[in-house]
Amino acid sequence: MGRLEGKRAIVTGAGSGIGRASARLFASEGAQVVAVDRNAAGVSETAELARKEGFEILALSADGGSENEVVDFIGKAVAHLGGLDVLFANAGISGGLVPLFEQTVEHWQEVLRVNLIGPFLAIKHGAPHMVKAGAGSIICTASVAGLRANAGGNPYSASKAGVISLVQTTAASLYGTGVRVNAICPGLIETGMTKPIFDGAKERGTEDKIGQLNPLRRPGQPHEIAAMALFLASDDASYVNGQAFPVDGGLSSSLPYAGKMRVG
């Protein structure tokens, strides 16, 4: 029996990267899954990959930062699934690395709309179904950029710090309901969002330096974040609530240093 056997799950940002890996893993562990992404082609490909693996995933196209579209996809998902046990609000954008004095209000508004208001809307409209059932797990994708500086642009980092606070405050707001809310803080993960970083390193011949700042000295892969999402979605995490977990190879556990440290 899979770790999510009998559970009903929604995964946003499931058209690629972490969301795609998580939707497929959830399905392989027994969950009924609805995958959502504003990239219709991407989320359809996720569902097709799952079908080839022997699992059924319903693909829906929607903008997670639009309240009308969130209401619509959650309504469709709940009708299809017959309820809701797991909600992984993973959709997000990077916003790029725009110099501070060149950033516009519109740029900030769009990053916050997708990265912070999106998870809020998913919780606002998804959690009531869980509260009614007396249990559920909500997972949000934050970032190590929400914990420390120099891991992302200003609006991106602020939005992810907001996600961490959103998880903490909504866990408190859902006091006594049986609904858990947690966040994952990925480090540098090889996804579509980070593709420019990896492509640039390949062009310069410096691929071996990607991820060198963390103790594992490598970048992460989407399936490694999906594994944490699976844990938080499962009953194994039944007493885990209101927390933000770095999954970053140890990056956020230490201060920056220059050169090699001696071992032994």
GUVOGU-121407 format. One record per residue: x, z, y of N, C-alpha, C in turn. Coordinates in steps of 0.001 Angstrom, whole numbers, plus 500000, padded with zeros to 6 digits. Example, Ala and Ser with C-alpha at 12.3 -4.5 7.8 and 13.67 -1.06 7.14 Angstrom:
<pts>
513190507800494310512300507800495500513200507800496700512850507080497750513670507140498940512900507870500030
</pts>
This chain:
<pts>
500844500000498798500000500000500000500876500000501248500524499167502251501298499092503472501072500292504373501969500496505302501902501655506194500752501560507188500190500346507376499056500180508281497809499704507533497767499964506257496636499527505440495321500045506028494383499113506267493074499482506781493008499644508285494125499521508984494113499685510439493867498356511136493282498441512319492928497270513113493739497292514403494483496224514664495477496256515736495387495062516669495674495324517938495860494281518949497306494354519410497953493200519504499318493119520030499328492101521156499696492516522366499791491567523470501233491096523633501397489986524337502727489397524461503218488913523115502282488475522271502601488147520877502967486688520663503180485955521747503529484543521607504989484295521295505813485342521345507243485200521056507864486585520975509156486619520660509958487829520751509406489057520065509404490175520783509001491461520245507543491446519788506675490859520585505263490813520237505007490015518974505667488892518849505508488067517632506019488824516408507190489414516518507761490156515392506850491316515002506272491990515982505418493142515714504101492724515076503492491659515587502226491188515016502407490816513550503498490122513253503757489714511865504068490918510983504823491881511513505146493066510730503896493905510475503079494074511495501838494842511332500974494216510240500852492886510281500033492189509288500616492371507886501943492302507780502579492443506472502425493853505915502168494820506820501996496210506397500525496576506219499656495566506169498265495797505816497263495830506943497715495698508201496777495754509323496055494424509513494823494509510023494152493336510564494653493205511999495109492035512378495792491883513664495157490792514525495000491117515808494661490129516825495866490015517746496421488816517853497594488563518683497152487899519981497659488388521110497244487900522425498466487505523246498358486386523935499423485952524839498831484923525793499342484869527010498833483845527918499382482468527572500416482438526738500950481173526223500174480827524952499170479966525087498291479644523961499058479030522798500000478141523110500774477485522049501639478501521315502233479418522052503103480417521445502356481350520518501195481839520943500458482785520112499836482079518907499496480806519064498999480029517921500109479851516887501343479663517367502480479532516455502716480845515705502521481974516390502653483275515729501659483388514576500417482988514839499389483049513800499710482106512647500254480953512965500604479980511921501754480500511065502735481113511683503842481696510923503334482774509976502393483584510453501820484630509606501058484018508432500338482937508700499589482284507615500523481789506526501654481242506935502631480765505958503196481908505123503160483108505695503642484287504981502529484960504172501326484399504260500207484921503484499336485931504205499444485992505548498668486959506329497841486239507385496664486771507677495789486188508685495888486961509995496154486232511068496176486819512403495282485963513295494406486620514051493585485900515020494359485775516324494529484551516822495265484304518059494296484109519223494530484832520313493731484692521524494659484466522712494228483614523634495008483358524835494378484100526010495172484915526695494660485676527833495809486186528678495526486438529939496474487030530881496244488537530880497223489282530388497078490730530267497000491464531589497302490793532700497233491434534004495945491157534749495014490458534100493714490154534701492647491015534033491950491840534806490984492749534189489878492005533458489369490935534041488315490176533380488780489642532028490016489157531979490527488607530726490838489707529709491261490868530185491500491993529274490179492451528654489159492594529467487839492970528956487383491970527905487619490686528188487189489631527270487941489692525946489295489786525990490019489734524719489840491012523906489690492150524561489444493373523801488059493327523167487085492805523901485752492668523342485735491754522127486421490614522230486497489677521108487245490293519925488323490992520233489135491587519163488351492663518418487685493543519161486917494616518529485773494051517704485128492987518213484044492353517456484582491743516173485761491143516256486370490511515077486858491546514072487470492609514583488082493615513711487087494669513222486031494871513998485080495914513652485476497276514171486443497327515067486929498573515644488366498397516101488991499483516532490362499394517023491107500686516715492239500559516036493062501716515679494425501708516368494944500508516645496284500369517215496246499352518348496829499718519478496934498805520615498379498804521082499047497668520954500429497535521397500441496666522649500523497320523819500558496624525108502003496242525394502366495068524955503769494634524974504060493554526001503036492871526494503253491722527381504028492130528633504970491276529035505741491562530236506549490369530693507032490438531929507891489396532494509109490064533109510196489311533261511431489901533794511483489886535317510921488868535920510990488753537374512313488231537889513272488020536981514565487487537391515413488496538136516595488067538549517521488930539288517650488421540718516637488687541512516609488261542907517276489337543762518216488965544647518859489960545516517828490784546291518123492050546506517186492991547096516536492472548378517329491978549311516783491590550604516070490239550569516107489577549418515384488308549258514084488485548480513838489700547999512612489956547241511410489996548181510327489416547728509114489376548539508064490331547970507105490656548807505992491493548359505257490800547213505114489483547329504403488725546293505135488798544954506459488758545008507272488880543795507030490239543137507101491288543919506855492643543409505438492753542842504468492226543553503082492343543113502865491673541761503491490531541532503300489827540267503959490573539105505171491087539336505846491832538274505060493101537926504604493817538934503826495029538696502477494707538061501893493594538455500595493192537896500679493000536384501700492292535956501838492004534531502387493207533767503451493801534285504194494820533521503584496211533550502890496563534623502362497916534757500837497956534783500242497114535604498777497083535640498233496554534320498964495625533680498536495096532386498368496181531337499393497017531090499227498115530145498125499097530544498003499366531852496917500235532308495562499656531917495377498369532139494099497739531804493842497747530300494900497525529524494748497562528066494296498948527625494897499980528215494504501349527877493085501637528366492802501256529595491484501525530186490359500963529324490547499759528810489465499101528078489607499191526563490806499548526094490994499689524655490792501105524160491254502083524938491197503478524500489785503989524214488754503586524981487417504098524681486960503854523244487383502749522658487019502462521269487693503454520323488906503856520665489634504834519857489062506238520055488745506573521304488177507885521605486873508065520823486084507019520784484814507089520052485050507378518572486139506811518038486465507014516617487204508327516368487738508932517427488439510203517296489898510090516915490471508872516983491887508683516634492339507301517074493657507150517187494211505842517534495618505980518077496336504870518079497701504851518592497848503724519608498272504096520801498566503121521856500070503123522078500652501938522097502094501775522295502303500831523468503190501178524366503507500310525508504993499966525478505309498758525865506718498380525972507222498703527370508132499669527459508809499982528710510183499307528641511251500006528985512597499426528943513611500490529317514857500309528866515920501182529356516084500999530861515622499871531388515670499646532832514765500611533577513807501199532877512952502210533483513559503595533436514710503723532750515406505001532618516639505091533506517342503974533661518607503945534399518679502656535229519554502669536228519796501481537046520679500484536301520734499275536817521633498213536357521258497598535008520005497773534588519554497128533353518479496088533634518206495847534914517189494862535279517038494810536781516235493865537260515982493740538691515172494915539220515107495040540541514405496165541163512925496241540775512162495160540935510745495272540581510524495477539089511342494838538260511217495011536815511481496465536429512568497021536942512934498395536616511869499375537092511361499154538289510312500030538815509046499926537976508723498729537544507514498551536728507645499266535392508836499237534809509028499876533511509116501401533632509650501886534742509586503325535000508130503747535128507329502876535741505904503140535857505220503190534504505647502335533579505066502338532236505341503669531541506557504194531706506903505483531099506000506583531661505788506569532972504894507552533585503456507331533136503051506078533019501700505765532551501449506350531169502428506223530292502303506764528932502176508294528970502985508924529781502949510386529854501622510878530435501186510241531512499975510711532185498709510372531399498685509218530738497490508885529962497421509701528676498576510059528115498553510962526963497880512272527365498184512752528575497553513974529070496077513749529385495759512582529936494369512277530275493494512183529029494103511816527896493362511683526640493451512958525793493744514060526459493842515379525819492635515641524916492899516005523685491837516403522782491061515287522124491433514027522410490670512896521863491189512427520510492424512818520175493040512316518952493754511000519140493771510474520380494448509205520674495851509488521188496844508885520557498244509060520937498705507892521801499578508172522773500118507135523650501624507316523757502381506296523385503844506357523431504422505044523954505680505084524328506363503888524825507659503652524061508034502391523994509336501986523465510148501446524634511411501860524707512304501390525772513402500530525149513174499228524994514214498387524392515425498258525305516581498085524668517776497711525402517819496190525490519002495617525407519145494163525482518752493554524132517617492884524112517088492283522901517056490770523079517407490048522036517435488582522121516016488032521989515412487703523122514055487170523172514020485997524149512830485420524309512671484351525292512968484842526696512628486096526986512861486655528316514345486746528642515150487075527640516587487256527871517399485998527536516722484914527209517406483687526808518456483224527824518192483294529134519224482870530097520527483647529956520443484944529631521652485751529454522463485246528271521775485008527161522449484552525944522973483126526100522177482273526747522612480888526968523841480841527858523837481674528921524980481715529830526241482165529133526100483174528258527261483681527517527800482617526564526904481868525939527330480810525025528094479726525772527608479383526960528278478360527766529671478811528195529826480107528466531125480642528901532024481012527726531474480973526521532253481378525349532458482867525264531511483634525812531658485099525817530536485777525017530050485112524002528966485669523180529330487025522592530615487207522269531036488456521631530956489655522573530772489386523869530696490475524840529264490950525081528269490215524566526879490612524776526609491926524040526125492901524778525825494201524181527022495114524050528164494745524632529389495524524429529342496908525073528392497155525975528332498447526643527697499536525789526977499153524726526387500197523887527293500494522697527192501685522110528087502077521022528045501177519792526941500479519582526881499555518449527522498203518785527798497981520065528507496793520550527826495492520132526512495455520239525784494229519945524410494283520593523775493139520799522394493137521265521450493443520108520214493738520426519223493994519391518397492752519099517631492811518031516749491727517626515298492213517675514350491301517891512941491693517998512438492543516838512903492250515625512398492998514466512806494468514526513881494780515273514315496170515378513399496972516306512824496304517280511827496957518133510497497036517393510169495978516652508932495974515867508910497129514874510069497473514329510146498582513368509756499900514026510173500115515272509767501325515988508276501287516299507776500111516672506345499973516939505531500286515688506022499836514542505344500126513275505275501628513029506367502313513243506387503776513072505351504435513971505352504069515262504441504700516212502986504359515919502753503180515359501394502768515014500884503469513771501790503903512915501422504443511606501111505928511664500555506424510579500268507853510470501542508685510329502674508035510078503954508756510032504254509409511382503692508835512458503926509351513813502729510160514314502007510792513396500756511468513743500917512607514749502147513145514905502372514248515845503289513820516989503390512523517193504243511979518256503334511477519372503489512030520565502571511690521643503221511893523006502976510966523931503448511090525306504942510913525480505581510162524560507035510034524576507467508581524847508701508450525329509313507134525556510619507087524774510705506177523818511832506128522898512775504960523196514020505234523609514993504148523759515370503584522390515358502281522291515865501579521102516866500575521657518104501041521848519049500311522690520484500344522182520677500675520901522030500745520368522842501893520905522177502822521607522877503967522180523249503807523638522830502702524272523218502421525658522869503567526605521643504068526508521187505079527466521666506486527128522418506625526041522877507955525631524192508366526284524840507413526973526164507720527503526344507196528914527402507660529561527765507164530880528693505965530728528707505056531701529615503905531619531082504355531564531878503608530873533317503910530839534094502609530755535363502672531118536213501485531077537232501647529940537466500561529233538451500596528176537929501199526897538797501317525913538416501826524602538711503321524505537828504031523845538060505444523590538663505585522200539582506523522065540220506737520772539271507416519805539341507037518561538556507665517512539482508521516674539172509831516500539996510706515688541192511274516432
</pts>
